[in-house]
Amino acid sequence: MLSGFRSDFSTAPIWVGSPDALHLESTLENLSLWECQVESNHLGKEAVRRFQENPLLPGVIMTEQGKFVGMISRRRFLEHLSRPYGLELFGNRALTSLYRFAQTDNLIFPIKTNIVEAAKQSLQRPAELLNEPIVVEVTPHDYRLLDVHQLLVAQSQIHEKTTQLLYQTYQQLEIVNLEFKRLASLDGLTQLANRRRFDEYLDAEWQRSICDRAPLSLILCDIDFFKNYNDACGHLAGDQCLREVAVALKETVKQPTDLVARYGGEEFAIILPNTDAAGGALVAESIVASVRELHLVHPNSRVSPFVTLSCGVAGTVASYELMPAQLIAAADKALYQAKAAGRDRVVVQTCDGGSRA
């Protein structure tokens, strides 16, 4: 039907802005828009030429001296021209005559309209208008068309990228939260578990010991005459001493379920799940020996020329009749006895009050 009309006019979509990297704040200026304004007094043949020139052209915009009058979509234009005598009726008449039959409610957006918002309003139109192109006002006298399918594809791309960004952000937050949790559980000086982590872990292992009827042991360690060490060598040297002792403890206590913590000051604690008091004593003896082997000079120790440890060990099988505090008290009592007996040694204490060196 349109083959009788030829034209040198070429219509192509124009990129008003960059189509790359669409994001949640992207606007219609990031999409390709069709420049297709026609004065309303032009003949219908003019629209035929334009549609013939580019089969993708979604419609034509009618203006009067630059002022927007209306829009005829390609679908509605061809629908009317395909009727009997349609070409004769409308091809040689002004476009306004056809527009009276083909006009619809036009959706008009300023060029700065957000893509997501434009897509939302477009989808709220009546079903018969969902495929109608959208008019975009670039300037007060410059109107262009946007294919609604391109708008919805752009919205889909933005949604996909936003979902990916949210997922990446969630993953990053998870990493940050895990790092915060790790740092909140560490002693800043020694990089061992801190007192808070010790309390949490002891409570958890206590409950597991009750459920499994498994033994649980605790070692409390104290650097002998540490105040004298600080007085003689200074607090910076004291901090370094604590760090080196901490490393020795971590290298000696290797079971993944065991926890080495800084209990406070120069005192350390080791939680030993699935370990009875006798097993705890063996671990404590290894710890004492490993610290001796550091050969850290201690100018004011009364038991050795080097830094040494005293250890108290307590073991039990947890029950609802006992509390974790009782295990701590037993280990602390054993530590006191180790100091009273001359330091640089291990004493074992059970929760029922029995003890042995």
C-alpha positions in Angstrom: 0.0 0.0 0.0 2.9 2.4 0.8 5.1 1.4 -2.1 3.8 4.3 -4.3 5.4 6.9 -2.0 9.1 7.6 -2.0 11.1 10.1 0.0 14.6 11.2 0.6 13.8 11.9 4.2 15.5 9.6 6.7 14.3 9.2 10.3 16.5 7.6 12.9 16.5 7.5 16.7 18.5 10.2 18.4 20.5 9.6 21.6 19.8 12.6 23.8 22.2 11.3 26.5 24.5 8.4 27.1 22.7 5.0 26.9 25.5 3.3 28.9 25.4 2.4 32.6 21.8 2.8 33.3 21.1 3.1 37.1 18.3 3.9 39.4 18.5 7.7 38.9 18.7 7.5 35.1 16.2 9.7 33.2 14.6 9.6 29.7 17.6 11.5 28.3 19.6 8.3 28.6 17.4 6.6 26.0 17.1 6.8 22.2 14.3 9.1 21.1 12.7 9.5 17.7 12.7 12.9 16.0 9.4 12.8 14.1 7.6 16.2 14.4 5.2 17.1 11.5 3.1 20.2 11.2 -0.5 19.3 11.5 -1.5 20.9 8.3 0.8 18.6 6.3 -0.8 15.9 4.2 -1.1 12.3 5.4 1.4 11.4 2.7 4.1 13.0 4.9 3.5 10.5 7.6 3.4 7.7 5.0 6.8 8.8 3.8 8.2 8.7 7.3 6.8 5.3 8.1 8.0 4.0 4.8 11.5 5.4 5.4 11.9 3.7 8.7 9.7 0.7 9.6 10.7 1.1 13.3 9.4 4.6 13.6 6.7 4.3 16.4 4.6 7.3 15.4 4.5 11.0 14.4 4.1 14.0 16.5 1.8 16.8 15.2 2.6 20.4 16.0 1.3 23.8 15.1 4.0 26.4 14.9 6.1 24.4 17.4 3.3 23.8 19.8 2.3 20.2 20.6 -1.1 19.2 19.1 -1.1 15.4 19.4 0.5 12.1 18.4 -0.6 9.4 16.0 1.1 6.0 16.6 2.2 3.9 13.7 -0.2 1.2 14.6 -3.3 3.5 14.6 -2.1 5.3 11.5 -1.8 2.1 9.5 -5.0 0.7 10.9 -7.0 3.6 9.5 -5.2 3.8 6.2 -5.7 0.0 5.7 -9.5 0.5 5.8 -11.4 0.8 2.5 -10.4 4.0 0.7 -8.3 4.9 3.7 -5.3 6.1 1.7 -7.6 8.2 -0.6 -9.4 9.7 2.5 -6.4 10.5 4.6 -3.3 10.5 2.3 -4.3 13.7 0.5 -5.8 15.4 3.5 -4.2 17.3 6.4 -3.1 15.1 9.3 -5.6 16.8 11.5 -8.4 15.0 9.7 -7.0 11.6 10.5 -6.1 12.7 14.0 -9.8 13.3 14.7 -10.3 9.5 14.2 -7.1 8.2 15.6 -6.4 10.5 18.6 -5.9 9.0 22.0 -4.8 10.2 25.4 -1.1 11.0 25.1 1.4 10.3 27.8 3.9 13.2 27.9 7.0 13.4 30.0 9.7 16.0 30.4 13.2 14.8 29.3 14.4 14.7 32.9 11.7 12.3 34.0 13.1 9.3 35.9 13.0 6.1 33.8 11.5 4.0 36.6 8.8 6.5 37.3 8.0 6.9 33.6 7.7 3.1 33.2 5.4 3.0 36.3 3.0 5.6 34.8 3.1 3.9 31.4 2.0 0.6 32.8 -0.9 2.3 34.6 -2.5 3.3 31.3 -5.6 1.4 30.0 -4.8 -1.9 28.3 -5.6 -0.6 24.8 -3.0 2.1 25.3 -0.1 0.1 26.7 1.6 -0.2 23.4 1.3 3.5 22.4 4.6 5.4 22.2 5.4 8.1 24.8 5.9 11.7 24.0 9.0 13.3 25.5 9.4 17.0 25.7 13.1 17.8 25.2 12.6 21.6 25.1 9.3 23.7 25.0 9.3 23.4 21.2 11.1 20.1 20.7 9.1 16.9 21.1 10.2 13.3 20.4 8.9 9.8 20.7 10.0 7.0 22.9 9.0 3.4 22.1 7.4 2.0 25.2 9.1 -1.3 24.7 12.5 0.4 25.0 11.3 2.1 28.1 10.3 -1.2 29.7 13.6 -2.9 28.6 15.5 0.0 30.3 13.4 -0.4 33.4 14.2 -4.1 33.4 18.0 -3.4 33.0 17.9 -0.9 35.9 16.0 -3.4 38.1 18.6 -6.1 37.3 21.5 -3.8 38.0 19.9 -2.5 41.2 19.3 -6.0 42.3 22.9 -6.9 41.6 24.1 -3.8 43.4 21.9 -4.6 46.4 23.3 -8.1 46.5 26.9 -6.9 46.3 26.1 -4.3 49.0 24.6 -7.0 51.2 27.7 -9.2 50.7 30.0 -6.3 51.6 27.9 -5.6 54.7 28.1 -9.2 55.7 31.9 -9.1 55.3 32.0 -5.8 57.4 29.7 -7.2 60.0 31.8 -10.4 60.3 34.9 -8.3 60.6 33.3 -6.1 63.3 32.2 -9.2 65.1 35.7 -10.7 64.9 37.2 -7.4 66.1 34.7 -7.2 68.9 35.8 -10.7 70.1 39.5 -10.0 70.0 41.9 -8.5 72.5 43.6 -5.6 70.8 47.1 -6.2 72.3 47.5 -10.0 72.0 45.0 -10.8 69.2 43.6 -13.6 71.4 39.9 -13.9 72.2 38.9 -11.3 74.7 36.9 -11.7 77.9 33.6 -11.2 76.2 34.4 -14.0 73.7 35.6 -16.2 76.6 32.3 -15.8 78.4 30.2 -16.6 75.3 32.3 -19.6 74.4 32.3 -21.0 77.9 28.5 -20.7 78.1 28.1 -22.5 74.8 30.5 -25.3 75.6 28.9 -25.7 79.1 25.5 -26.3 77.4 27.1 -28.8 75.0 28.8 -30.6 77.8 25.4 -31.0 79.5 23.8 -32.3 76.3 26.6 -34.7 75.4 27.7 -35.6 78.9 31.2 -34.7 77.6 34.1 -33.5 79.9 35.1 -29.8 79.9 38.3 -28.3 81.3 39.5 -24.8 82.0 43.1 -23.5 82.4 43.8 -20.1 84.1 47.4 -18.9 83.6 49.2 -16.0 85.1 52.7 -14.6 84.3 54.8 -14.8 87.4 55.8 -11.5 89.0 54.6 -9.5 86.0 54.4 -6.3 88.0 58.1 -6.6 88.8 58.7 -7.2 85.0 56.9 -4.0 84.2 58.7 -2.0 86.9 62.1 -3.2 85.7 61.6 -3.2 81.9 58.8 -0.7 81.3 55.3 -1.0 80.0 56.2 -1.2 76.3 58.4 -4.2 77.1 55.6 -5.6 79.2 53.2 -5.3 76.3 55.7 -7.2 74.1 56.1 -9.9 76.7 52.3 -10.4 76.7 52.3 -10.7 72.9 55.1 -13.3 72.9 53.4 -15.3 75.7 50.1 -15.2 73.7 51.8 -16.5 70.6 53.4 -19.4 72.6 49.9 -20.3 74.0 48.3 -20.3 70.5 51.1 -22.4 69.1 50.8 -24.9 72.0 47.0 -25.2 72.1 46.2 -26.4 68.6 42.9 -28.2 68.7 40.3 -26.1 66.7 37.7 -26.5 69.4 40.0 -25.1 72.1 39.9 -21.4 72.9 42.8 -19.3 74.1 41.7 -15.9 75.6 43.2 -13.0 77.4 41.3 -13.2 80.7 42.6 -9.9 82.1 45.9 -8.1 82.7 48.7 -10.7 82.6 46.2 -13.6 83.0 45.2 -16.0 80.2 42.5 -18.6 80.0 42.1 -21.7 77.8 38.8 -23.6 77.4 39.3 -27.3 76.5 36.1 -29.0 75.3 36.0 -32.8 75.4 39.0 -32.8 77.8 39.0 -34.0 81.4 41.1 -32.5 84.2 44.0 -34.9 83.5 44.1 -33.9 79.8 43.9 -30.3 80.8 46.9 -30.8 83.1 48.9 -32.2 80.2 48.1 -29.1 78.1 49.0 -26.8 81.0 52.3 -28.5 81.4 53.0 -28.0 77.7 52.1 -24.3 78.0 54.4 -23.8 81.0 57.3 -25.5 79.1 56.7 -23.4 76.0 56.9 -20.2 77.9 60.1 -21.3 79.6 61.6 -22.0 76.2 61.0 -18.4 75.1 63.9 -17.4 77.4 62.4 -13.9 77.9 64.7 -12.4 80.5 63.0 -11.4 83.7 65.3 -9.2 85.9 63.1 -9.3 89.0 61.6 -12.8 89.1 61.9 -14.7 92.3 61.7 -18.2 90.6 63.7 -17.9 87.4 65.9 -15.6 85.4 63.3 -15.9 82.6 59.5 -15.3 82.3 57.4 -18.2 83.7 53.8 -19.1 84.1 51.7 -20.5 86.9 48.6 -22.5 85.8 45.5 -23.7 87.5 43.4 -26.4 85.9 39.8 -27.4 86.6 37.7 -30.1 84.9 34.2 -31.4 85.2 31.2 -32.7 83.3 28.7 -29.9 83.2 25.2 -30.4 84.7 22.2 -28.3 85.5 23.2 -28.4 89.2 26.5 -26.7 88.4 27.3 -23.3 86.9 30.1 -22.2 84.7 31.2 -19.8 87.4 32.0 -22.8 89.6 34.4 -24.1 87.0 36.1 -20.7 86.9 36.3 -20.6 90.7 37.9 -24.0 90.8 40.5 -23.1 88.2 41.2 -19.8 90.0 41.6 -21.7 93.3 44.1 -24.0 91.6 46.0 -21.0 90.2 46.2 -19.5 93.7 47.6 -22.8 95.0 50.2 -22.9 92.1 51.4 -19.5 93.1 51.4 -20.3 96.8 53.5 -23.5 96.1 56.2 -21.5 94.4 54.9 -20.5 90.9 56.2 -21.9 87.6 54.0 -24.9 87.9 50.6 -26.5 87.3 47.9 -27.4 89.9 44.7 -29.3 89.1 41.5 -28.6 91.0 38.2 -30.4 90.5 34.8 -28.8 91.1 34.3 -31.0 94.1 37.2 -29.4 95.8 40.0 -32.0 95.3 43.4 -30.8 94.0 46.8 -32.1 93.0 50.1 -30.5 91.8 
